[in-house]
């Protein structure tokens, strides 16, 4: 099931439902693409048809933002749980470990994917990590061959949005993995290079507030949330 906000689809599935569906996709050798959706992306897509088309081509558009939850409530929808990109990545890693599926980490600065790999191996000792590749490699043949030779079931792509989503759509049908998720700066957080908001803020869906308190110059970006909700109410 999906709901639509200003032309952008968002899944109503929770973590357990998505991870279960992903394992089934792998078993059926179905290619699937996951993208995180928040109010900022929806407002940009409202003005940018190519971005809107890109987001709607995903198989799973996860509600990564408290604003999407509020908008669903306003519309009488069913989305009640945030599904953040990094937490879904970790949930997928756990499910992959349980089901004997392999992952690949592609993107970020040199050394970051390798550091993230070390941390993931600590959290999920039986997880099969087929390989890593930094995002600074520019030779398309090297990228393709490295991934295909590793032959993973799942690939996490950390190239920033929308570059990572464009890369996924352009390459997924010539690569080995079944599951493709754009994960932004998740490798930096998992590796410990960047500190995530404290758990209190995460549980409250207020990581945006923590970032605002740490970086007050971001206040203009936060004005998008009330604008987004007003647009949803108008519709």
C-alpha positions as a Python dict, from the first residue, in 0.01 Angstrom:
ca = {
    (1, 'X'): (0, 0, 0),
    (2, 'X'): (114, 353, -77),
    (3, 'X'): (-9, 703, 0),
    (4, 'X'): (57, 1005, -218),
    (5, 'X'): (172, 1346, -97),
    (6, 'X'): (186, 1629, -353),
    (7, 'X'): (253, 1376, -628),
    (8, 'X'): (509, 1162, -442),
    (9, 'X'): (429, 805, -334),
    (10, 'X'): (515, 683, 17),
    (11, 'X'): (485, 323, 146),
    (12, 'X'): (273, 244, 451),
    (13, 'X'): (494, -54, 546),
    (14, 'X'): (689, -72, 874),
    (15, 'X'): (1041, -209, 929),
    (16, 'X'): (933, -570, 973),
    (17, 'X'): (707, -566, 667),
    (18, 'X'): (973, -408, 444),
    (19, 'X'): (1254, -640, 553),
    (20, 'X'): (1031, -944, 504),
    (21, 'X'): (931, -820, 157),
    (22, 'X'): (1297, -762, 68),
    (23, 'X'): (1397, -1119, 157),
    (24, 'X'): (1109, -1242, -58),
    (25, 'X'): (1227, -1021, -346),
    (26, 'X'): (1574, -1176, -321),
    (27, 'X'): (1430, -1528, -322),
    (28, 'X'): (1229, -1441, -634),
    (29, 'X'): (1531, -1267, -791),
    (30, 'X'): (1329, -949, -821),
    (31, 'X'): (1515, -618, -850),
    (32, 'X'): (1395, -366, -590),
    (33, 'X'): (1493, -8, -518),
    (34, 'X'): (1446, 172, -183),
    (35, 'X'): (1438, 550, -144),
    (36, 'X'): (1387, 763, 169),
    (37, 'X'): (1114, 1028, 148),
    (38, 'X'): (1091, 1337, 370),
    (39, 'X'): (907, 1672, 337),
    (40, 'X'): (1212, 1843, 190),
    (41, 'X'): (1231, 1593, -95),
    (42, 'X'): (856, 1611, -156),
    (43, 'X'): (863, 1992, -176),
    (44, 'X'): (1156, 1979, -420),
    (45, 'X'): (978, 1713, -627),
    (46, 'X'): (667, 1934, -642),
    (47, 'X'): (871, 2181, -848),
    (48, 'X'): (1093, 1927, -1025),
    (49, 'X'): (913, 1672, -1241),
    (50, 'X'): (1228, 1470, -1308),
    (51, 'X'): (1289, 1428, -934),
    (52, 'X'): (925, 1334, -879),
    (53, 'X'): (950, 1070, -1152),
    (54, 'X'): (1274, 940, -1002),
    (55, 'X'): (1125, 901, -653),
    (56, 'X'): (810, 734, -783),
    (57, 'X'): (1012, 474, -974),
    (58, 'X'): (1127, 322, -644),
    (59, 'X'): (965, 2, -524),
    (60, 'X'): (977, 110, -161),
    (61, 'X'): (949, 479, -67),
    (62, 'X'): (1008, 485, 309),
    (63, 'X'): (858, 762, 532),
    (64, 'X'): (1186, 907, 661),
    (65, 'X'): (1056, 1218, 837),
    (66, 'X'): (808, 1310, 1110),
    (67, 'X'): (644, 1550, 862),
    (68, 'X'): (530, 1258, 647),
    (69, 'X'): (369, 1094, 952),
    (70, 'X'): (186, 1417, 1038),
    (71, 'X'): (73, 1458, 676),
    (72, 'X'): (-64, 1103, 672),
    (73, 'X'): (-262, 1173, 989),
    (74, 'X'): (-403, 1491, 835),
    (75, 'X'): (-518, 1291, 533),
    (76, 'X'): (-662, 1008, 742),
    (77, 'X'): (-389, 777, 615),
    (78, 'X'): (-222, 472, 770),
    (79, 'X'): (143, 575, 808),
    (80, 'X'): (219, 576, 1181),
    (81, 'X'): (586, 484, 1200),
    (82, 'X'): (896, 659, 1071),
    (83, 'X'): (1125, 433, 872),
    (84, 'X'): (1461, 609, 862),
    (85, 'X'): (1720, 524, 601),
    (86, 'X'): (1994, 427, 846),
    (87, 'X'): (1765, 224, 1072),
    (88, 'X'): (1621, 39, 774),
    (89, 'X'): (1975, -34, 654),
    (90, 'X'): (2058, -185, 994),
    (91, 'X'): (1730, -380, 999),
    (92, 'X'): (1812, -518, 654),
    (93, 'X'): (2160, -617, 775),
    (94, 'X'): (2003, -805, 1067),
    (95, 'X'): (1754, -979, 838),
    (96, 'X'): (2032, -1059, 588),
    (97, 'X'): (2236, -1217, 870),
    (98, 'X'): (1939, -1430, 977),
    (99, 'X'): (1868, -1543, 621),
    (100, 'X'): (2223, -1591, 494),
    (101, 'X'): (2209, -1302, 245),
    (102, 'X'): (2511, -1091, 153),
    (103, 'X'): (2558, -714, 136),
    (104, 'X'): (2791, -469, -39),
    (105, 'X'): (2883, -115, 71),
    (106, 'X'): (2942, 134, -210),
    (107, 'X'): (3009, 505, -167),
    (108, 'X'): (3143, 770, 73),
    (109, 'X'): (3503, 890, 101),
    (110, 'X'): (3793, 643, 84),
    (111, 'X'): (3816, 439, 403),
    (112, 'X'): (3464, 516, 529),
    (113, 'X'): (3291, 210, 380),
    (114, 'X'): (3572, -9, 518),
    (115, 'X'): (3529, 145, 864),
    (116, 'X'): (3152, 93, 842),
    (117, 'X'): (3218, -269, 748),
    (118, 'X'): (3423, -321, 1066),
    (119, 'X'): (3139, -183, 1281),
    (120, 'X'): (2874, -389, 1101),
    (121, 'X'): (3082, -704, 1155),
    (122, 'X'): (3085, -624, 1528),
    (123, 'X'): (2707, -577, 1539),
    (124, 'X'): (2623, -872, 1310),
    (125, 'X'): (2904, -1130, 1342),
    (126, 'X'): (2746, -1375, 1096),
    (127, 'X'): (2658, -1113, 832),
    (128, 'X'): (2816, -1184, 494),
    (129, 'X'): (2974, -861, 369),
    (130, 'X'): (3073, -936, 11),
    (131, 'X'): (3279, -622, -39),
    (132, 'X'): (3320, -244, -22),
    (133, 'X'): (3406, 30, -271),
    (134, 'X'): (3449, 401, -206),
    (135, 'X'): (3245, 660, -395),
    (136, 'X'): (3551, 830, -542),
    (137, 'X'): (3613, 552, -793),
    (138, 'X'): (3513, 698, -1130),
    (139, 'X'): (3584, 409, -1368),
    (140, 'X'): (3240, 261, -1445),
    (141, 'X'): (3388, -72, -1553),
    (142, 'X'): (3584, -104, -1229),
    (143, 'X'): (3270, -25, -1028),
    (144, 'X'): (3058, -271, -1225),
    (145, 'X'): (3314, -552, -1216),
    (146, 'X'): (3391, -505, -845),
    (147, 'X'): (3024, -532, -753),
    (148, 'X'): (2942, -817, -990),
    (149, 'X'): (3246, -1020, -889),
    (150, 'X'): (3141, -987, -525),
    (151, 'X'): (2790, -1100, -628),
    (152, 'X'): (2598, -959, -327),
    (153, 'X'): (2223, -988, -271),
    (154, 'X'): (2192, -634, -136),
    (155, 'X'): (2385, -313, -206),
    (156, 'X'): (2382, 6, 1),
    (157, 'X'): (2476, 313, -204),
    (158, 'X'): (2608, 622, -24),
    (159, 'X'): (2655, 888, -290),
    (160, 'X'): (2416, 1154, -157),
    (161, 'X'): (2067, 1223, -288),
    (162, 'X'): (1958, 1235, -566),
    (163, 'X'): (2293, 1121, -715),
    (164, 'X'): (2267, 778, -549),
    (165, 'X'): (1910, 724, -674),
    (166, 'X'): (2005, 827, -1027),
    (167, 'X'): (2303, 590, -1013),
    (168, 'X'): (2085, 303, -892),
    (169, 'X'): (1827, 348, -1168),
    (170, 'X'): (2099, 375, -1431),
    (171, 'X'): (2290, 62, -1321),
    (172, 'X'): (2068, -180, -1128),
    (173, 'X'): (1971, -388, -1431),
    (174, 'X'): (2334, -463, -1520),
    (175, 'X'): (2447, -543, -1167),
    (176, 'X'): (2420, -858, -954),
    (177, 'X'): (2232, -736, -643),
    (178, 'X'): (1856, -773, -607),
    (179, 'X'): (1808, -496, -349),
    (180, 'X'): (1933, -138, -385),
    (181, 'X'): (1908, 124, -110),
    (182, 'X'): (2039, 480, -123),
    (183, 'X'): (2167, 554, 227),
    (184, 'X'): (2318, 904, 211),
    (185, 'X'): (2560, 960, 499),
    (186, 'X'): (2482, 635, 682),
    (187, 'X'): (2833, 493, 637),
    (188, 'X'): (2975, 800, 814),
    (189, 'X'): (2740, 748, 1109),
    (190, 'X'): (2791, 371, 1132),
    (191, 'X'): (3170, 411, 1114),
    (192, 'X'): (3156, 666, 1397),
    (193, 'X'): (3289, 951, 1183),
    (194, 'X'): (2969, 1150, 1237),
    (195, 'X'): (2769, 1137, 1559),
    (196, 'X'): (2396, 1069, 1530),
    (197, 'X'): (2135, 1248, 1742),
    (198, 'X'): (2090, 1096, 2091),
    (199, 'X'): (1837, 815, 2120),
    (200, 'X'): (1585, 1045, 2294),
    (201, 'X'): (1562, 1264, 1982),
    (202, 'X'): (1546, 957, 1757),
    (203, 'X'): (1253, 806, 1946),
    (204, 'X'): (1065, 1138, 1943),
    (205, 'X'): (1118, 1177, 1569),
    (206, 'X'): (1302, 1499, 1647),
    (207, 'X'): (1647, 1445, 1497),
    (208, 'X'): (1574, 1760, 1295),
    (209, 'X'): (1551, 1954, 1626),
    (210, 'X'): (1884, 1815, 1745),
    (211, 'X'): (2048, 1919, 1417),
    (212, 'X'): (1888, 2263, 1447),
    (213, 'X'): (2020, 2307, 1803),
    (214, 'X'): (2367, 2200, 1688),
    (215, 'X'): (2353, 2400, 1363),
    (216, 'X'): (2122, 2703, 1413),
    (217, 'X'): (2193, 2829, 1060),
    (218, 'X'): (1973, 2546, 932),
    (219, 'X'): (1656, 2723, 1056),
    (220, 'X'): (1543, 2827, 707),
    (221, 'X'): (1536, 2463, 597),
    (222, 'X'): (1307, 2379, 889),
    (223, 'X'): (1046, 2622, 758),
    (224, 'X'): (975, 2365, 487),
    (225, 'X'): (785, 2147, 735),
    (226, 'X'): (495, 2389, 805),
    (227, 'X'): (487, 2482, 435),
    (228, 'X'): (465, 2116, 342),
    (229, 'X'): (181, 2048, 589),
    (230, 'X'): (-11, 2351, 462),
    (231, 'X'): (25, 2225, 104),
    (232, 'X'): (-102, 1882, 208),
    (233, 'X'): (-401, 2037, 384),
    (234, 'X'): (-484, 2241, 73),
    (235, 'X'): (-493, 1921, -134),
}
